[in-house]
């Protein structure tokens, strides 16, 4: 089969925000509601930076409940879509690996749907956390939701076997066939996804990867950048099964395939 291959620099989903929202619908704004619950639980102030905001759905929800939100992403296509379809927040272009959107300009930074894991190297992780530290006011929160590297220790149920998902978009049936593999040396979860459609367009293969972070490793990274971990757990969350619902408290295990963290930037010493 002939196909066109893409990589992290050309991402079919981020280049086509409408396709992203069709493939990953969130009509009940579950991710945004879970994030707001975390922010309220720990008394975050109103100024929020949604780093890796994508199509802007979560940023717009946080704006709708009364927060002053900035959504940041590297994809111009995503930002254009967000401004048109999810207005309210301010949307800016910024790189997850290192950004400067003002010193102490935010009371919380949120980073959802494994966006943090696009920091593949230790230097990139340090760049992200140093940028968060600069962006947050003293006592500000970092709220992140991602894949859990610990899940893949000895488990192979999500690996090597393709999974297929079909959905309708713009009058055609689209199919994504995704295969996950672990690169243990680089500590990456590599993803190959082949897109096909019944409209006669040629198949497209996209390759990307997430950094696999382990719970204790994440604690150590956060502590090194001046953060105190308030919550670190595998669920319930917006992408767990069963998913989070209002009133559900954070769990106390870190064994399942998602990881959720809430950390507070330490107050400066007097």
DODOTOR-906538 format. One record per residue (C-alpha): residue number from 1; residue in one letter; chain; x, z, y. Coordinates in steps of 0.25 Angstrom, whole numbers, plus 5000, padded with zeros to 4 digits. Each point is the difference from the previous one (the first is absolute). Layout:
# DODOTOR-906538
<rec pos="NUM" code="A" unit="A" X="X" Z="Z" Y="Y"/>
...
This chain:
# DODOTOR-906538
<rec pos="1" code="X" unit="A" X="5000" Z="5000" Y="5000"/>
<rec pos="2" code="X" unit="A" X="5005" Z="4996" Y="5014"/>
<rec pos="3" code="X" unit="A" X="4999" Z="5010" Y="5011"/>
<rec pos="4" code="X" unit="A" X="5005" Z="5004" Y="5013"/>
<rec pos="5" code="X" unit="A" X="5008" Z="5013" Y="5001"/>
<rec pos="6" code="X" unit="A" X="5000" Z="5010" Y="5011"/>
<rec pos="7" code="X" unit="A" X="5007" Z="5013" Y="5003"/>
<rec pos="8" code="X" unit="A" X="4999" Z="5012" Y="5009"/>
<rec pos="9" code="X" unit="A" X="5002" Z="4991" Y="5012"/>
<rec pos="10" code="X" unit="A" X="4988" Z="4991" Y="4997"/>
<rec pos="11" code="X" unit="A" X="4989" Z="5009" Y="4995"/>
<rec pos="12" code="X" unit="A" X="4987" Z="4992" Y="4996"/>
<rec pos="13" code="X" unit="A" X="4991" Z="5013" Y="5003"/>
<rec pos="14" code="X" unit="A" X="5007" Z="5004" Y="5013"/>
<rec pos="15" code="X" unit="A" X="5000" Z="4985" Y="5005"/>
<rec pos="16" code="X" unit="A" X="4985" Z="4999" Y="4997"/>
<rec pos="17" code="X" unit="A" X="4993" Z="5013" Y="5004"/>
<rec pos="18" code="X" unit="A" X="4986" Z="4995" Y="4996"/>
<rec pos="19" code="X" unit="A" X="5005" Z="4998" Y="4986"/>
<rec pos="20" code="X" unit="A" X="5006" Z="5014" Y="5000"/>
<rec pos="21" code="X" unit="A" X="4987" Z="5006" Y="5004"/>
<rec pos="22" code="X" unit="A" X="4992" Z="4992" Y="4990"/>
<rec pos="23" code="X" unit="A" X="5010" Z="5004" Y="4989"/>
<rec pos="24" code="X" unit="A" X="5000" Z="5015" Y="5004"/>
<rec pos="25" code="X" unit="A" X="4987" Z="5003" Y="5006"/>
<rec pos="26" code="X" unit="A" X="4998" Z="5014" Y="5006"/>
<rec pos="27" code="X" unit="A" X="4986" Z="4999" Y="5005"/>
<rec pos="28" code="X" unit="A" X="4998" Z="5016" Y="5000"/>
<rec pos="29" code="X" unit="A" X="5014" Z="5002" Y="5008"/>
<rec pos="30" code="X" unit="A" X="5004" Z="5009" Y="4989"/>
<rec pos="31" code="X" unit="A" X="5015" Z="5000" Y="5004"/>
<rec pos="32" code="X" unit="A" X="4996" Z="5002" Y="5015"/>
<rec pos="33" code="X" unit="A" X="4991" Z="5012" Y="4996"/>
<rec pos="34" code="X" unit="A" X="5010" Z="5006" Y="4991"/>
<rec pos="35" code="X" unit="A" X="5011" Z="4999" Y="5011"/>
<rec pos="36" code="X" unit="A" X="4991" Z="5006" Y="5010"/>
<rec pos="37" code="X" unit="A" X="4997" Z="5012" Y="4991"/>
<rec pos="38" code="X" unit="A" X="5015" Z="5002" Y="4999"/>
<rec pos="39" code="X" unit="A" X="5002" Z="5000" Y="5015"/>
<rec pos="40" code="X" unit="A" X="4988" Z="5010" Y="5002"/>
<rec pos="41" code="X" unit="A" X="5005" Z="5009" Y="4989"/>
<rec pos="42" code="X" unit="A" X="5013" Z="5002" Y="5007"/>
<rec pos="43" code="X" unit="A" X="4995" Z="5000" Y="5014"/>
<rec pos="44" code="X" unit="A" X="5007" Z="4987" Y="5005"/>
<rec pos="45" code="X" unit="A" X="4999" Z="4996" Y="5014"/>
<rec pos="46" code="X" unit="A" X="4992" Z="4987" Y="5004"/>
<rec pos="47" code="X" unit="A" X="5012" Z="4990" Y="5002"/>
<rec pos="48" code="X" unit="A" X="5002" Z="4993" Y="4987"/>
<rec pos="49" code="X" unit="A" X="5010" Z="4989" Y="4996"/>
<rec pos="50" code="X" unit="A" X="4995" Z="4992" Y="4987"/>
<rec pos="51" code="X" unit="A" X="5013" Z="4994" Y="4996"/>
<rec pos="52" code="X" unit="A" X="4998" Z="4988" Y="4991"/>
<rec pos="53" code="X" unit="A" X="4986" Z="4998" Y="5005"/>
<rec pos="54" code="X" unit="A" X="4997" Z="4987" Y="4993"/>
<rec pos="55" code="X" unit="A" X="4987" Z="4994" Y="5004"/>
<rec pos="56" code="X" unit="A" X="4996" Z="5013" Y="5008"/>
<rec pos="57" code="X" unit="A" X="4989" Z="5005" Y="4992"/>
<rec pos="58" code="X" unit="A" X="5005" Z="5014" Y="4999"/>
<rec pos="59" code="X" unit="A" X="5005" Z="5001" Y="5015"/>
<rec pos="60" code="X" unit="A" X="4987" Z="4995" Y="5004"/>
<rec pos="61" code="X" unit="A" X="4993" Z="5011" Y="4992"/>
<rec pos="62" code="X" unit="A" X="5009" Z="5011" Y="5006"/>
<rec pos="63" code="X" unit="A" X="4997" Z="4994" Y="5014"/>
<rec pos="64" code="X" unit="A" X="4985" Z="5001" Y="4997"/>
<rec pos="65" code="X" unit="A" X="5001" Z="5015" Y="4997"/>
<rec pos="66" code="X" unit="A" X="5006" Z="5003" Y="5014"/>
<rec pos="67" code="X" unit="A" X="5015" Z="4998" Y="4998"/>
<rec pos="68" code="X" unit="A" X="5009" Z="4992" Y="5009"/>
<rec pos="69" code="X" unit="A" X="5007" Z="4991" Y="4990"/>
<rec pos="70" code="X" unit="A" X="5011" Z="4990" Y="5000"/>
<rec pos="71" code="X" unit="A" X="5001" Z="4990" Y="4988"/>
<rec pos="72" code="X" unit="A" X="5014" Z="4994" Y="4997"/>
<rec pos="73" code="X" unit="A" X="5004" Z="4990" Y="4991"/>
<rec pos="74" code="X" unit="A" X="5010" Z="4989" Y="4998"/>
<rec pos="75" code="X" unit="A" X="4990" Z="4989" Y="4997"/>
<rec pos="76" code="X" unit="A" X="4995" Z="4992" Y="5012"/>
<rec pos="77" code="X" unit="A" X="4989" Z="4995" Y="4992"/>
<rec pos="78" code="X" unit="A" X="4995" Z="5014" Y="4996"/>
<rec pos="79" code="X" unit="A" X="5001" Z="5004" Y="5014"/>
<rec pos="80" code="X" unit="A" X="4992" Z="4988" Y="5005"/>
<rec pos="81" code="X" unit="A" X="4990" Z="5003" Y="4990"/>
<rec pos="82" code="X" unit="A" X="4999" Z="5015" Y="5003"/>
<rec pos="83" code="X" unit="A" X="4998" Z="4997" Y="5015"/>
<rec pos="84" code="X" unit="A" X="4989" Z="4990" Y="4998"/>
<rec pos="85" code="X" unit="A" X="4993" Z="5007" Y="4988"/>
<rec pos="86" code="X" unit="A" X="5003" Z="5015" Y="5002"/>
<rec pos="87" code="X" unit="A" X="5001" Z="5003" Y="5015"/>
<rec pos="88" code="X" unit="A" X="5002" Z="5013" Y="5006"/>
<rec pos="89" code="X" unit="A" X="5015" Z="5004" Y="4997"/>
<rec pos="90" code="X" unit="A" X="5012" Z="4995" Y="5007"/>
<rec pos="91" code="X" unit="A" X="5007" Z="4990" Y="4991"/>
<rec pos="92" code="X" unit="A" X="5015" Z="4998" Y="5001"/>
<rec pos="93" code="X" unit="A" X="5011" Z="4993" Y="4991"/>
<rec pos="94" code="X" unit="A" X="5010" Z="5009" Y="4994"/>
<rec pos="95" code="X" unit="A" X="5009" Z="5001" Y="4989"/>
<rec pos="96" code="X" unit="A" X="4998" Z="5011" Y="4989"/>
<rec pos="97" code="X" unit="A" X="5015" Z="5001" Y="4998"/>
<rec pos="98" code="X" unit="A" X="5002" Z="5005" Y="5015"/>
<rec pos="99" code="X" unit="A" X="4991" Z="5000" Y="5012"/>
<rec pos="100" code="X" unit="A" X="5000" Z="5007" Y="5013"/>
<rec pos="101" code="X" unit="A" X="4986" Z="5001" Y="5006"/>
<rec pos="102" code="X" unit="A" X="5003" Z="5011" Y="5009"/>
<rec pos="103" code="X" unit="A" X="5006" Z="5014" Y="4999"/>
<rec pos="104" code="X" unit="A" X="4990" Z="5011" Y="4996"/>
<rec pos="105" code="X" unit="A" X="4989" Z="4989" Y="5002"/>
<rec pos="106" code="X" unit="A" X="4991" Z="5004" Y="4988"/>
<rec pos="107" code="X" unit="A" X="4994" Z="5012" Y="4993"/>
<rec pos="108" code="X" unit="A" X="5000" Z="4993" Y="4987"/>
<rec pos="109" code="X" unit="A" X="5006" Z="4988" Y="4992"/>
<rec pos="110" code="X" unit="A" X="4992" Z="4995" Y="4989"/>
<rec pos="111" code="X" unit="A" X="5006" Z="4990" Y="4990"/>
<rec pos="112" code="X" unit="A" X="4990" Z="4996" Y="4989"/>
<rec pos="113" code="X" unit="A" X="4999" Z="4991" Y="4988"/>
<rec pos="114" code="X" unit="A" X="5014" Z="5001" Y="4996"/>
<rec pos="115" code="X" unit="A" X="5005" Z="4994" Y="5013"/>
<rec pos="116" code="X" unit="A" X="5011" Z="5011" Y="5000"/>
<rec pos="117" code="X" unit="A" X="5006" Z="4994" Y="4987"/>
<rec pos="118" code="X" unit="A" X="5004" Z="4987" Y="5007"/>
<rec pos="119" code="X" unit="A" X="5012" Z="5008" Y="5004"/>
<rec pos="120" code="X" unit="A" X="5008" Z="4996" Y="4988"/>
<rec pos="121" code="X" unit="A" X="5013" Z="5006" Y="5003"/>
<rec pos="122" code="X" unit="A" X="5004" Z="5014" Y="5004"/>
<rec pos="123" code="X" unit="A" X="5005" Z="4995" Y="5014"/>
<rec pos="124" code="X" unit="A" X="4986" Z="4994" Y="5002"/>
<rec pos="125" code="X" unit="A" X="4993" Z="5013" Y="4996"/>
<rec pos="126" code="X" unit="A" X="5009" Z="5008" Y="5010"/>
<rec pos="127" code="X" unit="A" X="4997" Z="4990" Y="5010"/>
<rec pos="128" code="X" unit="A" X="4985" Z="5002" Y="4998"/>
<rec pos="129" code="X" unit="A" X="5000" Z="5015" Y="5000"/>
<rec pos="130" code="X" unit="A" X="5010" Z="5000" Y="5012"/>
<rec pos="131" code="X" unit="A" X="4990" Z="4991" Y="5008"/>
<rec pos="132" code="X" unit="A" X="4988" Z="5009" Y="4996"/>
<rec pos="133" code="X" unit="A" X="5008" Z="5013" Y="5005"/>
<rec pos="134" code="X" unit="A" X="5002" Z="4993" Y="5013"/>
<rec pos="135" code="X" unit="A" X="4986" Z="4995" Y="5001"/>
<rec pos="136" code="X" unit="A" X="4994" Z="5014" Y="4997"/>
<rec pos="137" code="X" unit="A" X="4997" Z="5011" Y="5009"/>
<rec pos="138" code="X" unit="A" X="5005" Z="5014" Y="4995"/>
<rec pos="139" code="X" unit="A" X="4991" Z="5004" Y="4989"/>
<rec pos="140" code="X" unit="A" X="4995" Z="4986" Y="4998"/>
<rec pos="141" code="X" unit="A" X="4995" Z="4995" Y="4986"/>
<rec pos="142" code="X" unit="A" X="5005" Z="4989" Y="4991"/>
<rec pos="143" code="X" unit="A" X="4989" Z="4996" Y="4990"/>
<rec pos="144" code="X" unit="A" X="5004" Z="4990" Y="4989"/>
<rec pos="145" code="X" unit="A" X="4993" Z="4995" Y="4988"/>
<rec pos="146" code="X" unit="A" X="5008" Z="4991" Y="4989"/>
<rec pos="147" code="X" unit="A" X="5003" Z="4997" Y="4986"/>
<rec pos="148" code="X" unit="A" X="5007" Z="5012" Y="4992"/>
<rec pos="149" code="X" unit="A" X="5013" Z="4997" Y="4994"/>
<rec pos="150" code="X" unit="A" X="4999" Z="5011" Y="4991"/>
<rec pos="151" code="X" unit="A" X="4989" Z="4994" Y="4993"/>
<rec pos="152" code="X" unit="A" X="5009" Z="4989" Y="4994"/>
<rec pos="153" code="X" unit="A" X="5009" Z="5010" Y="4993"/>
<rec pos="154" code="X" unit="A" X="4998" Z="4997" Y="4986"/>
<rec pos="155" code="X" unit="A" X="4986" Z="4993" Y="5003"/>
<rec pos="156" code="X" unit="A" X="4999" Z="4985" Y="4998"/>
<rec pos="157" code="X" unit="A" X="4985" Z="4998" Y="5000"/>
<rec pos="158" code="X" unit="A" X="5000" Z="4993" Y="5014"/>
<rec pos="159" code="X" unit="A" X="5013" Z="4992" Y="4997"/>
<rec pos="160" code="X" unit="A" X="5003" Z="4986" Y="4995"/>
<rec pos="161" code="X" unit="A" X="4986" Z="4996" Y="4996"/>
<rec pos="162" code="X" unit="A" X="4993" Z="4991" Y="5010"/>
<rec pos="163" code="X" unit="A" X="4987" Z="5005" Y="5006"/>
<rec pos="164" code="X" unit="A" X="4989" Z="4990" Y="5006"/>
<rec pos="165" code="X" unit="A" X="4991" Z="5002" Y="5011"/>
<rec pos="166" code="X" unit="A" X="4989" Z="4990" Y="5004"/>
<rec pos="167" code="X" unit="A" X="4993" Z="5000" Y="5013"/>
<rec pos="168" code="X" unit="A" X="4992" Z="4990" Y="5009"/>
<rec pos="169" code="X" unit="A" X="5005" Z="4996" Y="5014"/>
<rec pos="170" code="X" unit="A" X="4996" Z="4988" Y="5009"/>
<rec pos="171" code="X" unit="A" X="4991" Z="4994" Y="4989"/>
<rec pos="172" code="X" unit="A" X="5011" Z="5000" Y="4989"/>
<rec pos="173" code="X" unit="A" X="5004" Z="5009" Y="4989"/>
<rec pos="174" code="X" unit="A" X="5014" Z="5006" Y="5001"/>
<rec pos="175" code="X" unit="A" X="5008" Z="5006" Y="4989"/>
<rec pos="176" code="X" unit="A" X="5012" Z="5009" Y="5002"/>
<rec pos="177" code="X" unit="A" X="5009" Z="5002" Y="4987"/>
<rec pos="178" code="X" unit="A" X="5009" Z="5012" Y="5003"/>
<rec pos="179" code="X" unit="A" X="5012" Z="5005" Y="4992"/>
<rec pos="180" code="X" unit="A" X="5008" Z="5012" Y="5003"/>
<rec pos="181" code="X" unit="A" X="5014" Z="5003" Y="4995"/>
<rec pos="182" code="X" unit="A" X="5010" Z="5011" Y="5003"/>
<rec pos="183" code="X" unit="A" X="5014" Z="4998" Y="5005"/>
<rec pos="184" code="X" unit="A" X="5006" Z="5013" Y="4997"/>
<rec pos="185" code="X" unit="A" X="5014" Z="4997" Y="5007"/>
<rec pos="186" code="X" unit="A" X="4993" Z="4997" Y="5013"/>
<rec pos="187" code="X" unit="A" X="4989" Z="5010" Y="4997"/>
<rec pos="188" code="X" unit="A" X="4990" Z="4990" Y="5004"/>
<rec pos="189" code="X" unit="A" X="4986" Z="4996" Y="4994"/>
<rec pos="190" code="X" unit="A" X="5001" Z="4985" Y="5000"/>
<rec pos="191" code="X" unit="A" X="4987" Z="4992" Y="5001"/>
<rec pos="192" code="X" unit="A" X="4997" Z="4986" Y="4997"/>
<rec pos="193" code="X" unit="A" X="4986" Z="4995" Y="5004"/>
<rec pos="194" code="X" unit="A" X="4995" Z="4985" Y="4997"/>
<rec pos="195" code="X" unit="A" X="4988" Z="4996" Y="5008"/>
<rec pos="196" code="X" unit="A" X="4991" Z="4989" Y="4995"/>
<rec pos="197" code="X" unit="A" X="4987" Z="4994" Y="5005"/>
<rec pos="198" code="X" unit="A" X="4989" Z="4991" Y="4995"/>
<rec pos="199" code="X" unit="A" X="5001" Z="4991" Y="5013"/>
<rec pos="200" code="X" unit="A" X="5011" Z="4992" Y="4994"/>
<rec pos="201" code="X" unit="A" X="5011" Z="5006" Y="5008"/>
<rec pos="202" code="X" unit="A" X="5014" Z="5002" Y="4993"/>
<rec pos="203" code="X" unit="A" X="5003" Z="5014" Y="4994"/>
<rec pos="204" code="X" unit="A" X="5009" Z="5009" Y="5009"/>
<rec pos="205" code="X" unit="A" X="5009" Z="5011" Y="4995"/>
<rec pos="206" code="X" unit="A" X="5004" Z="5011" Y="5009"/>
<rec pos="207" code="X" unit="A" X="5011" Z="5010" Y="4997"/>
<rec pos="208" code="X" unit="A" X="5001" Z="5014" Y="5007"/>
<rec pos="209" code="X" unit="A" X="5005" Z="5014" Y="4996"/>
<rec pos="210" code="X" unit="A" X="4997" Z="5015" Y="5003"/>
<rec pos="211" code="X" unit="A" X="5011" Z="5011" Y="5000"/>
<rec pos="212" code="X" unit="A" X="4997" Z="5010" Y="4989"/>
<rec pos="213" code="X" unit="A" X="5001" Z="5014" Y="5007"/>
<rec pos="214" code="X" unit="A" X="4999" Z="5012" Y="4991"/>
<rec pos="215" code="X" unit="A" X="4993" Z="5013" Y="5006"/>
<rec pos="216" code="X" unit="A" X="5012" Z="5009" Y="5001"/>
<rec pos="217" code="X" unit="A" X="5008" Z="4988" Y="5006"/>
<rec pos="218" code="X" unit="A" X="4989" Z="4998" Y="5010"/>
<rec pos="219" code="X" unit="A" X="5001" Z="5015" Y="5003"/>
<rec pos="220" code="X" unit="A" X="5015" Z="4999" Y="5002"/>
<rec pos="221" code="X" unit="A" X="4999" Z="4988" Y="5009"/>
<rec pos="222" code="X" unit="A" X="4989" Z="5007" Y="5009"/>
<rec pos="223" code="X" unit="A" X="5008" Z="5013" Y="5001"/>
<rec pos="224" code="X" unit="A" X="5012" Z="4992" Y="5004"/>
<rec pos="225" code="X" unit="A" X="4993" Z="4994" Y="5012"/>
<rec pos="226" code="X" unit="A" X="4994" Z="5013" Y="5005"/>
<rec pos="227" code="X" unit="A" X="4986" Z="5000" Y="4993"/>
<rec pos="228" code="X" unit="A" X="4993" Z="5011" Y="4992"/>
<rec pos="229" code="X" unit="A" X="4991" Z="4995" Y="4989"/>
<rec pos="230" code="X" unit="A" X="4986" Z="5006" Y="5001"/>
<rec pos="231" code="X" unit="A" X="4994" Z="4992" Y="4988"/>
<rec pos="232" code="X" unit="A" X="5006" Z="4991" Y="4989"/>
<rec pos="233" code="X" unit="A" X="4991" Z="4996" Y="4989"/>
<rec pos="234" code="X" unit="A" X="4995" Z="4989" Y="4991"/>
<rec pos="235" code="X" unit="A" X="4985" Z="5001" Y="5004"/>
<rec pos="236" code="X" unit="A" X="4989" Z="4999" Y="5004"/>
<rec pos="237" code="X" unit="A" X="5003" Z="4989" Y="5009"/>
<rec pos="238" code="X" unit="A" X="4994" Z="4987" Y="5005"/>
<rec pos="239" code="X" unit="A" X="5006" Z="4992" Y="4989"/>
<rec pos="240" code="X" unit="A" X="4999" Z="5010" Y="4988"/>
<rec pos="241" code="X" unit="A" X="4990" Z="5000" Y="4989"/>
<rec pos="242" code="X" unit="A" X="4991" Z="5007" Y="5002"/>
<rec pos="243" code="X" unit="A" X="5002" Z="4998" Y="5015"/>
<rec pos="244" code="X" unit="A" X="5000" Z="5010" Y="5011"/>
<rec pos="245" code="X" unit="A" X="4986" Z="5005" Y="5006"/>
<rec pos="246" code="X" unit="A" X="4997" Z="5009" Y="5012"/>
<rec pos="247" code="X" unit="A" X="5003" Z="5014" Y="4997"/>
<rec pos="248" code="X" unit="A" X="5010" Z="4998" Y="4989"/>
<rec pos="249" code="X" unit="A" X="5012" Z="5008" Y="5002"/>
<rec pos="250" code="X" unit="A" X="5014" Z="4995" Y="4997"/>
<rec pos="251" code="X" unit="A" X="5005" Z="5001" Y="4986"/>
<rec pos="252" code="X" unit="A" X="5013" Z="5007" Y="4995"/>
<rec pos="253" code="X" unit="A" X="5006" Z="4991" Y="4990"/>
<rec pos="254" code="X" unit="A" X="5009" Z="4988" Y="5002"/>
<rec pos="255" code="X" unit="A" X="4998" Z="4993" Y="4987"/>
<rec pos="256" code="X" unit="A" X="4991" Z="4988" Y="5002"/>
<rec pos="257" code="X" unit="A" X="5003" Z="4986" Y="5006"/>
<rec pos="258" code="X" unit="A" X="4997" Z="5003" Y="5014"/>
<rec pos="259" code="X" unit="A" X="5007" Z="5010" Y="5010"/>
<rec pos="260" code="X" unit="A" X="4995" Z="5006" Y="5012"/>
<rec pos="261" code="X" unit="A" X="5008" Z="5008" Y="5010"/>
<rec pos="262" code="X" unit="A" X="4997" Z="5008" Y="5013"/>
<rec pos="263" code="X" unit="A" X="5012" Z="5005" Y="5008"/>
<rec pos="264" code="X" unit="A" X="5002" Z="5007" Y="5013"/>
<rec pos="265" code="X" unit="A" X="5012" Z="4997" Y="5009"/>
<rec pos="266" code="X" unit="A" X="5006" Z="5014" Y="5003"/>
<rec pos="267" code="X" unit="A" X="4999" Z="5006" Y="5013"/>
<rec pos="268" code="X" unit="A" X="5014" Z="5000" Y="5008"/>
<rec pos="269" code="X" unit="A" X="5007" Z="5014" Y="4999"/>
<rec pos="270" code="X" unit="A" X="4999" Z="5008" Y="5012"/>
